[in-house]
Amino acid sequence: MTATSPRLNAPHAHPTPGLWRRLLAPAIEPSVFDFWAGMVNPIWSWSRPLARIVARRVEAADTVTLVLKPNAHVGSFQPGQHVNVSAEVNGRKVTRSYSLTGLPSGRRRRLSITVKRVEGGTLSSHLVQHARVGDVLEIGPAFGDMVLPAQLAGRWLFLAAGSGITPLMSLTRALAARKMPVELTLIYWAKTRAELCFIDELRALAAREPRFHLHVVLTHETERLADEHEGLISLAQLEALVPSLAEQQVYACGPGGFVEAARQLTQGRVRQFQAEGFTPAALPPETDTAPTRLVNVHLARSGRTVQVSTGTSLLEALEAQGLNPPSGCRMGICHTCVCPRHSGSTLDTQTGETQSEPDMAVRLCVSRARSDLSLEL
């Protein structure tokens, strides 16, 4: 975090002063304290980072923004970062990663996440369809490196596809709050107009800020407005919309396939490229040549052995067996699902490398089994 970047301040809002808390710590059972403190205020806790939903608004089709009031244990963040969000759904704690779309708001301490419902997504469906003002969520530490540098200069190009707009919206808002100190172009792909998030705010910003250029690309609309375009990402499209492509510093976010396409199209043609994909990119066919089969995974901590497919991530394969390993972003960024692999071989789907070093930490969400395994679960 730089001196010029917004940060969520953390004034003490805890019901017990810091000195009392240190003195009482040896005699306090945190879960008991949380139970009784929660009777007074649902976000008071001994150490758990919690936030209460204080506002809810529909952002686009199947998409809502939740404005949250955090307690003192929720840490700071930089625009562009993500947090793991947890809620109890049908008696089970479910955790997923969401970008922080709002900016810190000083003494009032507010943050916001924007959630699109994913078909079959337990937490996204709960947050979009059932979460209401007053509900309490657990908030993990912020993570992610796609943030603004300490010294801003040059021209910037944001490439957003679908829900990939969320971290880039936070960065755009941060630049707008600083009176747009650099030239910024945002190209935003969506299937339909109804799925566009923040579109009125973005169009208003483009109208008043000469350094901000907005291009909306719709892939499944038959008619388009004056500032809307068509077609999947391509070099011809990028060169037409961004004449100064060679001068751009690029941030891209979206599905793994979109991010990989953006990476390949801009390679050697821009000053800098950084990206985050919210789904892993598919392995090239020549990399993933091993036939799919079942292997045994021994769970050292529980003593259980299960069979999983080598054709899917270890996280998804274990969940299909009824297990619930810790997880968050599901795209290899947050490291919540990291687990020691005592023996066996795994494939890293992000690098295409097969690894078999004993007692090595693996990210379950982006690793596939290549042989029988022993995991510390």
HUURWO-V242379 format. One line per field, one symbol per residue. phi: phi as a letter, one per 40 degrees, with the letter a starting at -180 (. if undefined). burial: + if it has 16 or more other C-alpha atoms within 10 Angstrom, else -. A space follows every 50 residues. Layout:
# HUURWO-V242379
phi->???
burial->???
This chain:
# HUURWO-V242379
phi->.cccccaccbccbccbddcdccccdcbbcdccdcccccccacbcacaccb abcbaabccadfbbbbcbbcccccccabdhcbbcbbacbfgbcbbacbcc ccbdbgccfbbabbbbcbdgcccccccccbcbdhcbbcbcccahbcbccc bcagbbbbbbbfcccccccccccccccbgfcbcbbbbbcacbcccccgcc cccccccbbccbbbbbbbcbbcbbcccbbbhcdacccccccbdcdcccbb bbaiddccccccccccdgbbcabaabbcbccccddccbccccacbcbccc ccgcbbbbcccbcdcccccccgcbcdaacgagbcgccdacbcagbbbccc bgccbbccfbcbcccbbbcbadbbbcb
burial->----++++++---+-------------------+--+----+++++-+++ ++++-+--++-++++++++++++++-+++++++++++------+++++++ ++++----+++++++++-----++++++--++--++++++++++-+++-- ----++++++++++++++++++++++---+-++++++++++-+-+++-+- -++-++----+++++++++--------+++-++----+--++--+-++++ +++++++++++++-++---++++++++++++-------------+-+++- -------+++++++++++------+++++++++++++++++++++++++- ----++----+++++++++++++++++
